[in-house]
Amino acid sequence: MSSIVIGASGIVGGHIVDRLVLAGERPIAVSRSRHAAADVDWLLADLARPDTIDWPPVSTMYCTAHVGLLADALPHVLTPSLKRVVAFTSTSIVTKMNSELEAERDSVRQWAEAEQRLIDTCTKLGVAWTVLRPTIIYDEGRDANITRLARLIEKFGFMPLAGSGSGLRQPVHAQDLAIGALAAVASPAAANKIYAIPGTDTVSYREMIGRIFDGLHRPRRIIPVPPLLWRAAFALAKPFIANANVAMGNRMSKDMIFDPAPAVQDFGWRPRAFRPVFE
């Protein structure tokens, strides 16, 4: 039996595939577009159409795609050999539940409901599960979080903050998430549990931005902006910042930290320090 990785073309899924190959496996990688790689079997599939998938027998399933899709598809693709499911959601389920933006509240509520639906489905089908909730995911040059901030710094040469940027953060590298996922599968103690998996460094939002400057080999030019002025100026700046919203500024002063102790105890969670390097 082997492992299957759903969402293998994403940054976390890609690292999971790489770690499985390093461990001596020949994993099955699932995506909606064709890929080719040595030591990997690629399966072209769409979870939204599970009845069209000829699912191979595997013992472990890793999913970095939306858990709602997996919850709906699992009864259709289940094979007797499947013993464990590891799925990724996000700590945003907690941090954005009370967002000032209705769209964000709706999105994380649906995410939380999908997470619970997957857990209920696995339990009903007799498959052990583990849900991993990362904090801010980064992978230099590839992610939509830290790398996006780095691109803004490269473009403008400075970074404005709403207020002092005192809110605490715990960025976590995508490769460490892959290592953690494999460790969770290897640990019986991690079965049927939800884990927050933050990065090892707890830093202020301002310091996080500062370390991005360091990783770009640029002097730190961070400009605090009074929150009221930030909100007024945001309407002008929004066309230049993709996928941005005014709530992002408010969160810069809000702590978004999580306890890694359960993950450390159950599967040896040990992510790297937050020192991004951009070439």
Backbone bond lengths (Angstrom), bond angles and torsions (degrees), N, CA, C in turn:
res aa  C-N    CA-C-N  psi(-1)  N-CA   C-N-CA  omega(-1)  CA-C   N-CA-C  phi
1 M - - - 1.453 - - 1.527 109.49 -
2 S 1.332 115.09 158.25 1.459 118.85 -177.44 1.516 109.37 -140.45
3 S 1.321 114.72 -168.60 1.460 121.53 -178.33 1.513 110.51 -109.97
4 I 1.320 115.29 151.30 1.457 121.52 174.37 1.520 108.19 -123.03
5 V 1.331 116.93 139.28 1.459 122.69 -176.95 1.520 108.35 -119.77
6 I 1.316 116.73 111.35 1.460 122.03 177.96 1.521 108.05 -92.42
7 G 1.325 116.05 127.70 1.457 120.51 -172.54 1.517 111.24 88.08
8 A 1.320 116.41 32.00 1.462 121.65 -173.42 1.515 113.62 -68.31
9 S 1.319 118.00 -16.64 1.459 119.92 179.90 1.527 112.38 -86.55
10 G 1.341 117.84 -5.88 1.455 121.18 177.70 1.518 111.79 -83.11
11 I 1.341 116.99 173.99 1.463 118.64 -174.17 1.527 111.78 -68.47
12 V 1.323 118.78 -41.09 1.462 119.54 179.10 1.527 110.33 -74.95
13 G 1.324 116.49 -45.37 1.456 119.90 179.09 1.519 112.66 -59.18
14 G 1.328 116.65 -39.00 1.461 120.08 178.34 1.512 112.37 -62.69
15 H 1.337 115.68 -40.14 1.465 119.05 177.90 1.530 111.80 -68.94
16 I 1.335 117.19 -34.04 1.461 119.42 176.31 1.520 110.15 -62.39
17 V 1.331 116.61 -44.89 1.461 120.41 177.20 1.523 110.50 -57.45
18 D 1.321 116.63 -46.52 1.470 120.75 -179.50 1.530 111.74 -60.35
19 R 1.344 116.66 -43.24 1.464 119.86 -178.88 1.529 111.53 -67.45
20 L 1.322 117.15 -35.38 1.464 119.90 177.30 1.521 111.05 -65.86
21 V 1.325 116.74 -40.84 1.463 120.59 177.20 1.526 110.11 -62.83
22 L 1.329 116.84 -44.29 1.468 120.44 177.85 1.522 111.76 -60.90
23 A 1.330 116.15 -29.69 1.465 120.79 179.63 1.523 112.38 -81.07
24 G 1.334 116.75 -0.28 1.455 120.55 177.16 1.508 115.09 96.40
25 E 1.324 118.36 4.95 1.463 121.32 178.06 1.532 111.36 -87.24
26 R 1.304 114.35 163.18 1.461 121.22 166.91 1.532 106.19 -116.42
27 P 1.329 117.54 86.80 1.463 120.35 -173.07 1.523 112.76 -73.26
28 I 1.316 114.67 160.52 1.460 121.85 171.77 1.518 107.21 -99.10
29 A 1.304 116.39 123.44 1.467 122.05 -177.03 1.521 108.54 -107.50
30 V 1.329 116.01 127.86 1.464 121.42 -176.66 1.525 109.65 -110.64
31 S 1.328 115.71 131.46 1.463 121.02 173.94 1.517 108.43 -154.98
32 R 1.336 115.39 170.76 1.468 119.65 -179.17 1.519 112.34 -91.51
33 S 1.328 117.46 -1.44 1.465 121.45 176.61 1.516 109.12 -129.11
34 R 1.318 116.18 156.41 1.462 120.84 -175.23 1.525 111.16 -75.94
35 H 1.329 114.79 138.90 1.455 122.04 175.42 1.525 107.61 -138.32
36 A 1.303 115.60 165.03 1.454 120.92 175.86 1.519 108.10 -141.73
37 A 1.323 116.41 135.56 1.456 120.63 178.66 1.518 108.81 -157.91
38 A 1.326 115.56 146.82 1.454 120.11 177.35 1.527 109.73 -67.78
39 D 1.320 115.54 143.63 1.466 122.69 175.63 1.524 113.48 66.67
40 V 1.331 117.68 17.08 1.462 122.13 178.93 1.521 108.87 -135.51
41 D 1.328 117.33 135.30 1.469 121.65 173.59 1.523 107.96 -99.56
42 W 1.333 117.32 118.75 1.462 121.04 -177.73 1.520 109.76 -95.51
43 L 1.320 115.01 133.05 1.457 122.30 177.95 1.517 108.54 -115.86
44 L 1.319 116.36 118.58 1.460 121.70 177.68 1.526 107.83 -81.88
45 A 1.342 116.65 114.54 1.462 119.31 -174.69 1.517 110.05 -155.74
46 D 1.326 114.73 155.72 1.456 122.43 177.27 1.527 107.59 -126.35
47 L 1.328 116.95 114.62 1.464 120.38 -177.96 1.521 112.85 -61.28
48 A 1.318 116.58 -23.08 1.458 119.31 178.27 1.531 111.82 -69.04
49 R 1.342 116.43 -13.56 1.475 121.33 178.27 1.529 108.39 -127.58
50 P 1.311 118.22 65.31 1.467 120.92 -172.95 1.515 114.04 -63.74
51 D 1.341 117.37 -27.15 1.459 119.94 -178.79 1.516 112.37 -68.15
52 T 1.342 118.02 -12.49 1.465 121.13 179.76 1.527 112.23 -95.58
53 I 1.343 117.64 -1.13 1.462 121.48 -174.26 1.525 110.05 -95.69
54 D 1.313 116.01 128.01 1.463 122.12 173.29 1.522 106.75 -93.15
55 W 1.330 116.07 90.58 1.463 121.35 -168.48 1.525 110.91 -78.63
56 P 1.312 118.69 128.42 1.466 121.36 179.17 1.529 111.32 -79.41
57 P 1.320 118.54 158.81 1.472 120.76 177.24 1.529 110.45 -73.99
58 V 1.319 116.36 120.06 1.463 122.13 178.12 1.520 108.21 -135.92
59 S 1.330 115.92 159.47 1.458 119.46 179.37 1.515 112.61 -99.48
60 T 1.350 116.53 -25.21 1.460 121.01 -176.25 1.515 110.38 -132.22
61 M 1.316 116.08 136.81 1.461 121.65 178.45 1.524 109.08 -122.92
62 Y 1.334 115.68 126.53 1.460 122.50 173.11 1.520 107.56 -108.61
63 C 1.326 117.16 134.27 1.459 120.12 -178.74 1.518 110.71 -131.79
64 T 1.331 115.94 118.76 1.455 121.00 172.46 1.521 110.88 -108.05
65 A 1.326 116.98 -0.53 1.465 121.12 173.92 1.525 108.64 -77.38
66 H 1.322 116.99 175.11 1.468 120.63 -178.64 1.523 109.75 -61.28
67 V 1.328 116.10 130.55 1.465 120.43 -175.44 1.522 112.55 -64.70
68 G 1.312 117.44 -23.67 1.457 119.79 177.88 1.516 111.56 -63.89
69 L 1.326 116.22 -40.70 1.464 120.40 177.20 1.525 110.92 -62.53
70 L 1.333 115.67 -43.10 1.466 118.93 -179.91 1.518 111.25 -66.93
71 A 1.330 117.16 -41.11 1.469 120.32 -179.94 1.527 111.08 -59.22
72 D 1.326 116.08 -40.58 1.469 119.91 -178.99 1.526 111.65 -74.88
73 A 1.339 116.94 -32.39 1.464 120.84 -174.85 1.525 112.62 -84.88
74 L 1.329 117.75 -28.89 1.464 120.92 -169.76 1.526 114.04 -54.52
75 P 1.339 120.51 -44.27 1.471 118.64 179.54 1.528 112.93 -61.02
76 H 1.343 116.85 -24.33 1.467 120.62 -177.47 1.521 112.42 -86.72
77 V 1.335 117.22 -23.88 1.467 120.07 -173.93 1.526 111.93 -113.33
78 L 1.324 117.50 1.67 1.454 120.96 -178.27 1.523 111.51 -62.60
79 T 1.333 115.63 135.08 1.460 121.39 172.24 1.525 107.72 -119.95
80 P 1.344 117.75 155.73 1.480 119.95 -177.52 1.521 113.37 -60.08
81 S 1.314 117.51 -21.77 1.467 120.44 -176.72 1.523 113.31 -77.88
82 L 1.337 117.75 -17.36 1.461 120.34 -174.60 1.531 110.72 -71.24
83 K 1.334 115.29 121.67 1.460 121.27 -177.83 1.527 113.57 -114.65
84 R 1.332 117.71 -23.46 1.469 119.66 -172.58 1.520 111.24 -146.95
85 V 1.324 116.07 137.85 1.460 123.45 174.70 1.530 107.95 -123.02
86 V 1.325 116.50 129.18 1.460 122.03 172.59 1.521 107.34 -118.64
87 A 1.321 116.35 120.48 1.460 120.96 -176.31 1.520 110.16 -125.20
88 F 1.326 115.39 148.03 1.458 121.99 178.93 1.524 110.07 -105.62
89 T 1.332 115.03 134.27 1.457 120.15 167.85 1.528 106.79 -122.85
90 S 1.318 119.08 -122.77 1.464 119.79 -178.09 1.524 110.22 -167.35
91 T 1.330 115.87 151.45 1.461 120.12 172.01 1.528 111.47 -69.66
92 S 1.337 117.78 -9.21 1.467 120.56 174.67 1.518 111.33 -59.39
93 I 1.324 116.88 -24.60 1.462 120.88 176.40 1.519 110.08 -56.39
94 V 1.330 116.03 -31.07 1.460 121.40 178.29 1.523 111.47 -92.68
95 T 1.343 117.12 -48.44 1.467 120.62 -169.97 1.526 113.77 -73.99
96 K 1.334 117.45 -24.12 1.469 119.36 -177.53 1.525 113.29 -108.38
97 M 1.315 116.58 7.65 1.459 119.40 -177.66 1.516 112.41 -62.22
98 N 1.336 116.17 -30.50 1.463 120.33 179.66 1.529 111.72 -111.92
99 S 1.309 116.83 31.27 1.456 121.28 178.83 1.529 111.31 -58.22
100 E 1.328 115.45 149.87 1.461 119.10 176.17 1.521 112.14 -71.24
101 L 1.335 116.93 -13.71 1.464 121.23 -179.22 1.529 109.96 -96.62
102 E 1.304 116.00 123.60 1.464 120.06 -178.80 1.519 111.55 -60.62
103 A 1.339 117.89 -37.20 1.462 121.21 -179.18 1.527 111.18 -62.53
104 E 1.339 116.53 -39.70 1.465 119.52 177.82 1.518 111.18 -67.87
105 R 1.324 116.80 -41.69 1.466 119.74 178.70 1.520 110.78 -61.07
106 D 1.325 116.49 -43.65 1.468 120.65 179.18 1.522 111.11 -63.41
107 S 1.334 116.12 -41.62 1.454 120.62 -177.58 1.520 111.72 -63.55
108 V 1.332 117.22 -47.30 1.470 118.59 -177.50 1.529 110.87 -73.51
109 R 1.330 117.48 -29.75 1.465 118.97 175.76 1.529 110.26 -63.58
110 Q 1.332 115.85 -43.31 1.457 119.85 178.14 1.527 111.01 -64.74
111 W 1.333 115.95 -36.64 1.459 120.84 178.24 1.523 110.70 -64.58
112 A 1.333 115.85 -44.67 1.462 120.29 179.28 1.529 110.69 -63.46
113 E 1.321 116.58 -41.19 1.459 120.19 178.71 1.521 111.23 -64.65
114 A 1.344 116.45 -38.80 1.458 120.33 178.42 1.524 110.82 -66.72
115 E 1.331 116.42 -39.30 1.460 120.69 176.98 1.521 110.43 -59.16
116 Q 1.320 116.98 -46.95 1.459 120.70 -179.98 1.526 111.02 -65.62
117 R 1.324 116.32 -36.61 1.471 119.98 178.61 1.526 111.09 -63.40
118 L 1.341 116.51 -38.49 1.459 119.52 177.07 1.525 110.56 -65.22
119 I 1.324 116.22 -43.99 1.466 119.89 179.07 1.527 110.55 -60.02
120 D 1.329 116.60 -45.22 1.463 120.78 179.90 1.523 111.12 -63.80
121 T 1.330 116.40 -38.84 1.471 120.72 -179.60 1.521 110.78 -66.18
122 C 1.332 116.81 -46.26 1.463 120.68 178.48 1.529 110.75 -60.61
123 T 1.318 116.15 -43.34 1.466 120.43 -179.75 1.520 110.67 -61.94
124 K 1.317 116.19 -44.49 1.470 120.87 179.59 1.520 111.70 -62.54
125 L 1.349 116.16 -36.94 1.465 120.96 -176.68 1.525 112.57 -86.92
126 G 1.326 116.87 -5.00 1.457 119.75 179.13 1.517 114.79 76.93
127 V 1.335 116.18 29.59 1.462 121.55 179.91 1.530 108.88 -110.34
128 A 1.315 117.56 128.28 1.461 121.02 177.60 1.525 109.79 -68.23
129 W 1.329 116.45 144.57 1.460 120.83 -176.15 1.519 110.76 -133.63
130 T 1.320 115.13 156.28 1.461 122.83 170.08 1.517 107.06 -141.42
131 V 1.330 116.80 130.34 1.465 121.63 176.97 1.520 108.14 -110.67
132 L 1.330 115.53 126.46 1.457 122.23 179.33 1.523 109.20 -110.34
133 R 1.330 115.13 127.05 1.465 121.12 179.78 1.529 109.93 -112.35
134 P 1.321 118.51 97.55 1.466 120.48 177.98 1.525 111.31 -74.46
135 T 1.326 114.66 161.91 1.458 121.70 170.15 1.533 107.46 -89.13
136 I 1.329 119.16 -138.61 1.471 121.49 -179.73 1.530 109.30 -69.90
137 I 1.324 116.82 116.92 1.466 121.30 -178.87 1.527 109.81 -89.96
138 Y 1.329 115.40 135.15 1.463 118.58 174.21 1.521 111.00 -136.89
139 D 1.289 115.16 155.67 1.471 124.34 175.11 1.520 104.99 -159.32
140 E 1.309 117.04 100.14 1.459 123.24 -166.83 1.536 113.14 -43.43
141 G 1.334 114.74 119.80 1.454 120.95 178.13 1.507 115.01 89.76
142 R 1.345 117.66 -5.89 1.465 119.25 -173.47 1.523 114.36 -126.23
143 D 1.323 117.98 -25.28 1.461 119.56 -172.76 1.523 111.80 -86.06
144 A 1.341 115.68 170.90 1.468 121.30 -179.29 1.519 111.76 -103.71
145 N 1.324 117.50 12.30 1.464 120.83 -177.70 1.527 111.21 -114.21
146 I 1.323 116.53 -81.96 1.455 121.56 -178.59 1.523 111.17 -65.61
147 T 1.322 117.20 -41.05 1.469 119.86 179.57 1.517 111.34 -65.07
148 R 1.311 117.79 -36.04 1.472 119.90 177.41 1.528 110.51 -62.70
149 L 1.332 116.10 -42.22 1.465 119.84 176.85 1.534 110.34 -63.20
150 A 1.324 116.35 -40.02 1.463 120.11 179.00 1.527 110.91 -62.22
151 R 1.323 116.86 -39.17 1.471 119.89 179.98 1.533 110.72 -66.79
152 L 1.328 116.59 -36.67 1.465 119.76 176.66 1.530 110.78 -65.19
153 I 1.324 116.89 -40.71 1.464 120.63 177.65 1.527 110.29 -63.30
154 E 1.322 116.43 -42.70 1.467 119.67 178.87 1.524 110.90 -63.11
155 K 1.321 116.13 -35.96 1.459 120.11 -176.65 1.515 112.46 -74.80
156 F 1.338 116.71 -43.15 1.467 119.96 -172.71 1.533 113.74 -105.47
157 G 1.325 117.64 -19.42 1.455 120.68 178.98 1.515 114.53 82.38
158 F 1.334 117.48 -1.38 1.457 121.66 178.37 1.526 108.03 -151.74
159 M 1.342 115.24 170.94 1.459 119.51 177.82 1.525 109.68 -138.25
160 P 1.324 117.77 118.51 1.474 120.39 175.06 1.526 110.60 -80.15
161 L 1.314 115.89 145.45 1.462 121.49 175.07 1.520 109.42 -122.19
162 A 1.314 116.09 145.43 1.459 120.29 173.34 1.518 107.70 -81.05
163 G 1.324 116.77 110.40 1.454 120.31 -176.52 1.519 111.31 74.44
164 S 1.320 115.81 -148.56 1.463 120.66 -175.63 1.521 113.69 -85.15
165 G 1.332 116.96 -12.06 1.465 119.14 -177.36 1.515 111.76 65.97
166 S 1.326 116.87 40.23 1.461 121.54 -173.81 1.529 113.90 -85.64
167 G 1.323 117.07 -9.56 1.460 119.87 -178.51 1.515 111.99 -62.38
168 L 1.324 117.25 137.93 1.457 121.79 -175.82 1.524 111.91 -85.33
169 R 1.347 114.53 144.66 1.457 121.96 -178.30 1.525 110.15 -135.98
170 Q 1.346 115.66 161.02 1.469 122.14 179.84 1.532 109.76 -139.57
171 P 1.326 118.48 71.71 1.473 120.03 -178.18 1.533 111.34 -60.80
172 V 1.328 115.78 145.19 1.461 120.88 -176.97 1.528 109.30 -132.81
173 H 1.327 116.09 136.66 1.461 121.03 -176.44 1.522 110.75 -79.50
174 A 1.340 116.48 142.35 1.460 121.96 -178.00 1.529 112.00 -60.30
175 Q 1.321 116.98 -36.61 1.467 118.85 179.49 1.527 111.45 -65.57
176 D 1.340 116.81 -37.15 1.462 119.54 177.28 1.523 111.00 -65.31
177 L 1.330 117.22 -33.73 1.460 120.10 176.86 1.525 110.85 -63.22
178 A 1.326 116.00 -39.25 1.466 119.92 177.61 1.520 111.14 -64.56
179 I 1.327 116.02 -43.79 1.463 120.21 177.99 1.528 110.13 -61.25
180 G 1.334 115.79 -41.85 1.454 120.20 178.93 1.517 112.62 -64.71
181 A 1.328 117.23 -37.62 1.458 120.88 179.83 1.522 111.09 -63.09
182 L 1.331 117.11 -43.68 1.464 120.45 178.38 1.529 111.07 -66.54
183 A 1.325 116.20 -36.92 1.459 119.61 178.33 1.522 111.14 -66.76
184 A 1.337 117.14 -37.08 1.462 120.62 178.59 1.523 111.00 -64.00
185 V 1.335 116.73 -41.10 1.462 120.37 178.76 1.524 110.78 -62.54
186 A 1.327 116.79 -36.63 1.465 121.27 -177.42 1.527 112.78 -76.79
187 S 1.338 117.35 -8.75 1.460 121.06 -175.88 1.522 111.42 -107.90
188 P 1.321 119.08 114.33 1.470 120.46 175.37 1.526 112.56 -59.11
189 A 1.336 116.76 -28.63 1.464 120.38 -178.64 1.516 112.65 -67.05
190 A 1.345 117.33 -20.44 1.464 120.84 -176.78 1.524 112.98 -89.73
191 A 1.309 117.56 0.22 1.472 120.26 -179.20 1.517 110.73 -71.94
192 N 1.335 114.64 137.93 1.466 122.94 173.80 1.533 112.75 62.40
193 K 1.335 115.61 42.61 1.456 121.14 179.12 1.530 110.48 -139.51
194 I 1.330 114.77 156.05 1.464 122.95 173.62 1.526 107.71 -106.94
195 Y 1.328 116.16 134.00 1.458 120.98 179.92 1.523 111.67 -127.37
196 A 1.313 116.02 134.95 1.458 120.40 162.35 1.522 106.10 -80.25
197 I 1.339 116.18 135.03 1.465 119.61 179.73 1.533 108.81 -129.16
198 P 1.329 115.53 82.99 1.454 121.20 179.93 1.524 111.77 -82.54
199 G 1.337 115.56 166.86 1.449 120.50 171.54 1.515 110.56 -69.71
200 T 1.325 116.05 166.39 1.466 120.06 -175.30 1.521 112.89 -76.64
201 D 1.345 117.85 -26.67 1.463 121.49 -179.01 1.521 110.56 -94.19
202 T 1.334 115.71 131.51 1.458 121.46 171.89 1.518 107.53 -106.26
203 V 1.329 116.40 110.89 1.466 121.50 -175.05 1.523 109.44 -130.07
204 S 1.326 116.40 156.58 1.460 119.94 175.10 1.528 109.66 -68.81
205 Y 1.315 115.78 159.22 1.466 119.52 177.07 1.528 109.39 -57.40
206 R 1.323 116.53 -40.28 1.466 120.27 179.04 1.533 111.20 -61.40
207 E 1.329 116.83 -44.16 1.469 119.59 179.68 1.525 110.65 -68.13
208 M 1.327 117.23 -35.93 1.457 119.96 176.11 1.522 110.34 -58.27
209 I 1.342 116.56 -45.77 1.459 120.54 177.31 1.528 110.02 -63.07
210 G 1.332 116.10 -40.84 1.455 119.49 178.85 1.512 112.32 -58.92
211 R 1.307 117.69 -40.17 1.467 120.71 -179.90 1.526 111.78 -70.78
212 I 1.324 116.59 -26.50 1.468 118.82 173.08 1.524 109.59 -67.67
213 F 1.333 117.18 -43.16 1.467 120.36 173.83 1.530 109.71 -55.56
214 D 1.341 116.60 -46.20 1.468 120.62 179.95 1.525 110.75 -58.79
215 G 1.325 116.67 -42.60 1.456 120.86 -178.89 1.511 113.34 -67.51
216 L 1.321 116.28 -21.75 1.466 121.78 176.03 1.528 111.68 -92.07
217 H 1.341 115.78 -1.35 1.477 121.61 -177.63 1.526 110.78 59.45
218 R 1.332 114.34 43.90 1.465 120.87 178.86 1.525 109.29 -124.31
219 P 1.319 117.24 149.72 1.464 119.18 176.05 1.524 110.39 -65.89
220 R 1.331 115.93 144.69 1.459 120.30 -179.01 1.530 109.73 -70.74
221 R 1.322 115.69 117.83 1.466 121.17 175.14 1.522 106.83 -125.94
222 I 1.315 115.40 90.36 1.463 123.01 -175.88 1.523 108.19 -116.08
223 I 1.318 116.04 125.26 1.464 121.29 -173.85 1.524 109.90 -115.34
224 P 1.333 118.38 111.27 1.469 119.78 175.76 1.525 110.93 -73.38
225 V 1.308 115.99 136.38 1.464 122.37 -179.51 1.524 108.05 -122.30
226 P 1.343 118.80 129.15 1.469 120.11 177.02 1.526 110.73 -52.90
227 P 1.333 117.59 137.20 1.468 120.50 -175.57 1.524 114.63 -52.33
228 L 1.331 117.93 -40.75 1.468 119.13 179.74 1.524 111.36 -64.98
229 L 1.321 116.35 -39.61 1.461 120.22 177.63 1.519 110.50 -67.90
230 W 1.343 116.23 -36.56 1.462 120.86 177.91 1.530 110.28 -58.00
231 R 1.321 115.60 -47.58 1.465 118.65 -178.08 1.525 111.19 -63.88
232 A 1.325 116.50 -37.66 1.465 119.84 179.98 1.521 110.93 -68.83
233 A 1.338 116.39 -38.66 1.462 120.28 -176.85 1.525 112.50 -79.66
234 F 1.329 116.31 -20.01 1.462 118.99 -173.80 1.528 112.09 -61.33
235 A 1.319 116.31 -37.91 1.469 119.55 -179.28 1.523 111.64 -59.19
236 L 1.341 116.24 -33.09 1.459 120.14 178.88 1.525 111.68 -77.35
237 A 1.334 116.23 -34.12 1.466 120.09 -174.53 1.523 113.03 -86.13
238 K 1.326 117.51 -22.47 1.460 120.67 -173.22 1.528 114.17 -53.48
239 P 1.346 120.84 -39.82 1.466 119.06 -179.90 1.522 113.78 -60.29
240 F 1.333 117.52 -18.80 1.457 120.68 -177.31 1.532 112.54 -97.92
241 I 1.344 117.19 -3.53 1.461 121.05 -176.25 1.522 108.06 -126.07
242 A 1.327 116.26 104.26 1.459 120.85 -176.38 1.522 111.22 -65.09
243 N 1.325 116.06 139.87 1.471 123.66 174.94 1.520 113.49 59.60
244 A 1.313 117.69 26.28 1.462 121.08 -179.61 1.521 109.78 -95.09
245 N 1.338 115.03 155.14 1.454 119.61 173.46 1.518 108.75 -147.35
246 V 1.307 116.48 163.07 1.453 121.55 -173.22 1.530 112.27 -65.82
247 A 1.329 117.54 -25.89 1.460 120.41 179.93 1.526 111.94 -65.00
248 M 1.323 117.43 -23.73 1.464 120.14 179.03 1.517 111.01 -59.56
249 G 1.332 116.52 -39.73 1.458 120.39 179.09 1.514 111.81 -64.70
250 N 1.317 116.82 -42.03 1.463 120.75 179.53 1.523 111.69 -62.58
251 R 1.322 116.37 -34.68 1.462 119.76 -178.19 1.525 113.00 -74.82
252 M 1.329 117.97 -13.55 1.464 119.87 -178.75 1.527 112.03 -63.29
253 S 1.311 117.38 -21.85 1.461 121.05 179.12 1.528 112.12 -106.01
254 K 1.320 116.74 9.19 1.461 121.36 -179.40 1.519 110.09 -106.23
255 D 1.331 116.83 132.18 1.460 120.69 176.97 1.522 110.40 -69.53
256 M 1.339 116.08 133.44 1.464 121.81 175.59 1.518 107.47 -132.39
257 I 1.322 115.39 73.76 1.456 120.48 -175.68 1.518 110.28 -124.10
258 F 1.344 114.49 153.75 1.454 120.99 -174.28 1.527 109.86 -139.02
259 D 1.311 115.28 153.23 1.453 122.19 -176.18 1.529 110.09 -84.03
260 P 1.331 118.25 118.10 1.470 120.30 179.00 1.523 113.62 -83.26
261 A 1.350 118.20 -5.66 1.462 121.31 -170.43 1.537 113.98 -54.43
262 P 1.349 120.08 -45.11 1.465 118.16 179.20 1.534 113.21 -60.18
263 A 1.342 116.60 -40.76 1.466 119.72 178.57 1.525 111.16 -68.28
264 V 1.337 116.93 -37.83 1.466 121.02 176.69 1.518 110.05 -61.28
265 Q 1.317 116.30 -45.12 1.463 120.96 -177.08 1.522 112.39 -68.46
266 D 1.342 117.08 -42.53 1.465 119.51 -171.09 1.521 114.42 -86.11
267 F 1.338 117.71 -31.60 1.473 117.13 179.37 1.530 113.87 -144.02
268 G 1.334 116.20 24.38 1.456 120.18 170.82 1.513 115.33 66.76
269 W 1.316 116.87 38.84 1.470 121.35 -177.76 1.528 110.58 -59.72
270 R 1.345 117.56 119.77 1.459 122.23 -177.51 1.536 109.76 -143.76
271 P 1.324 118.32 75.46 1.476 119.75 179.72 1.524 111.62 -75.36
272 R 1.322 115.46 165.53 1.463 122.06 -179.66 1.523 111.16 -77.35
273 A 1.324 115.47 164.59 1.462 121.70 173.71 1.531 109.30 -69.18
274 F 1.310 115.28 154.73 1.468 119.93 -179.77 1.535 109.52 -85.35
275 R 1.316 115.29 94.09 1.468 122.42 175.83 1.536 107.20 -138.82
276 P 1.340 117.50 72.30 1.481 119.12 -175.92 1.518 111.26 -64.75
277 V 1.311 115.36 147.06 1.467 121.53 177.25 1.519 107.76 -128.81
278 F 1.316 116.11 123.25 1.463 121.82 179.65 1.522 108.80 -110.59
279 E 1.303 115.95 122.90 1.476 120.77 -179.48 1.518 110.63 -88.22
